[in-house]
Amino acid sequence: MKDFWLTADWPAPDRVKTCVTTRQDGCSQGRFKGFNLGTHVGDHPHHVMANRAELARLTGCRLAWLEQTHSTDVVEAAPGLVEEADAVWTSETGVACAVMTADCLPVLFCNRAGTRVAAAHAGWRGLAGGILENTVAALGVEPDDLLVWLGPAIGPEAFEVGPEVRDIFGSAASADCFKPSPRPGHYLADIYQLARLRLAAMGVEAVYGGGLCTVNDSVRFYSYRRDGQTGRFASLIWLDQATEN
């Protein structure tokens, strides 16, 4: 894989592989310049397909793409069929669960045995609606048997929201996750902490990652909040055939 792509820093089994692409390299041009993987953003389809083909070649996987709608729907991975959902899981080797983001939070899951993996697209709507809870349920393992990694997302110094967003999460999240913004009546939200609280409430304690801000890193990441119309990078997780027991 490309040496400037990211991988999850977590104690997952060796056969669990991860990749987070960046906007560097790739054939997209203009406001999408780089390695855009989103087909829905206005980029030239040939450029997106070329980037996706390169990703499949470098990972050696069959890629399971989603049509993401900020829902709480979870599906089993089906390479070659684009399904409408915001999380995807598999127990099949060589199939990569993929989610695309440009500020929302990508969340990767695996069980400790390395037999099941999942990826979720978690914006604030998905977090509030239960996308993480639904992903854990779809994996069908005990919460304390899961490892979770939080990928690059909009950071707590850049994610300004109105009071209606804070109110949706309730008082339990307010103190830790919402700080007053310099703009009166608004708040700076910590999407990483919101995710950790939701996971902890289910008994998922082994949570890693967090801390990368898509808005403040224009070299590596697309950001909708920063640029408006822009591309998407992808976070992927799969079970490697080469290390299968």
N, C-alpha and C positions, 0 to 999 in steps of 0.2 A: 504494500500500500504506500501511498505518498507519505514522505517522512514528516510533512507538516500537518497531517491529519491527527486527530486526537483519539486516544483510547481511554476507556474507563480505568480509573485507579482504584481498584477494589479487590478483595481477596476471593474472587470467583474461581471456580475450577478451571483448569487449563483449557478444557474443550469449549468453554464459553468465550467467544470472541466478540469484540466490540469495535466500532469505528464511528467517529464523528467527522464528517467532511468539513472543509472550510470553503470560503469563496475563492481561495487562491487557485490559480491555474484554470483549466476548463476553457470552453470555447464560446461561452455566452458573451454578449457585447452590450455596450451602453450602460443603462442603469442596472442591468443584470450581470454586468461583467464578472466573469469568473466561472465557477463550477456550480451554476444554478441547476437545481434538480426539480424545481416546481413547474408543472405543466399548466398551471392555472393562473399564472401571474402576468402573462402577456409577452413572455419571451418567445423567440422563434422556436417552433417545435423541433426543428432539426437539431438545434443547439442543445436543447434539453435532452433529446433522445441520445445524442452523442455522449453527453455527460453521464447519463444513466448507464449506457453501455460500457463506458470506461469504469464506472463504479462496480458493475457486475463482474467485469473482467478482473479487476484488481482484488476484489474480495473472493472471487471464485464461487459466488453464491447465486442462487435464484432469489430474486428480490421480490418481497411482498409489499407493494405500494398500497396506500390508502387514499381515498378522497376524504379529506378531513373537514369536519363541519362544526367543530367545537361541541360535539355531542359527548355522550357518556357510553357510546356503543363500543363493544370489544368483539373482535372476530378472530377465528383461527386463520393462520397465514395461508393464503392461496396464491402462489406465484402465477403471474400471467392474467390474473383477474383483479382489477382495481375495485376494491370494496369501499363502501361508504361507512366509515367508522373512525374512531380516534385512538384506538389501541388495538394491538395485534399480538398474538402469542403463537408459539409452536413448540412441539417436542420432536420435530423432524430435523435431522442433520442436513446441513447445506442450504437451509432456507433462512434468509435474513429478514427479520422483522424490522421495518423501517418507518420512522416518522419524520416529517419535515417541519422545520420551525424557522422563525425569524424574529424571535423575542419570547414566544411561548416556551414552556419548559418541557424538554424531552426527558422522559423517565425510563430507565432501563431496569429490567427485573431478571433475576435468575433464581432457581432454587439451589440449595447447597450441594446437591448431588450432581448438578449440571445436566439435568434431563429436560428442563423446561425453561424457556426464556420468553420475554415479552418486552414490547416498547409501547409507551403511551405518550400522546400529545396532550399536554396539560397547560392550557391557558387558565385564567382565573375562572372562566365559566365552567370549564371542565373540572377543575379542582372543586368548585363549590357544588357541582352537580353529582360528583362521585365517580369520576373516571378512574381514579386510583383504586378505589374500593372495588369497582367492577373488574378491573384488571386482576387484582389479587384473587377475586372470586373465580375468574375464568381460568387462572393457573391451577386451581384445585389443590393447593398445598397449604399447610399451616403457615400463618404469618411469620412465626419465628423461624421458619425454614427458608425465608427469602432474604436475598441481598438486593439492594436497590442503589442505583447510581443516578444522580441528578446532573443533567448535562447543561450546556451553555444556554442562558436565558437572560432576559432583561433584569438588571441588577437592582438592588433596593434603593440606590441613589438616583435611579432613572425612571422607575416605574411609578409615575404619578397617577392617582385614581381619585374619583369623587367619593363622597360619603356613601353613595348607594352601593358601591363595591364593598366597602368596609362593613356596612350593615348586613350584607348577604352572609358574611362569614361569622358574624355575631361577636359578642363580647369576649368569648374565650380566645379568639385570635387577635383581638384589637391591640392589646398591649404589646405583644411580641412582634406582630406582623405589620402594623400600620403606625407610622410616625407622622407627625404634622409636616406638611410641605410648606416651603416658603410662600406658596400661593394660598391665600386664605380660603378655608373651606375644603382643601384638598389634602391628600395623604400620600406618603411614599410607602408603597407596599413591598414586602419581602416575599416574593413568590416561592423562594427556596424554603423559607420557614413555614409558609402555608402548607407546602407539600409535606414537610417533616411532621407537622402537627397532625395532618390527616393520616399519614402512615403510622404514627405512634398510637393514634386512637384505635387502630386495628391490631396493634401488637407487632408491627414491623419496626424493629429497632436498629437493624443493620443497614444504615443509610449513609451513603458516601457521596462525594462530589459537592457541587454547589460552589458559588464564588466567581464564576466567569460571567462577565456582562457583555451581552451582544451589542448593546447600544454604544458602549465605550470602546469597542474593538472593531473598527471599520475595515481593518486589514483582513481579519479572519472570518468575520461573521456578517451575514445579511441581518438587517434590522428594520422592521416595518415602522417602529416608533421613530427611528432616526431618519429614514429615507422615504417613507411612504411606499410607492410602488417599487418593489425590489424582488430579489430572488429568494430562494430557500436552500438551506443546507439540511443535511440528513444525519440522524443518529440511528445506528443499526446495531443489532445484536443477533448472533446466530450460534448454533452448535456445530463445531468443526468436525468433519468426517475423519480427518487425519488422526485425531486424538480420541476417537470413539473407543470405549472399552469393549 
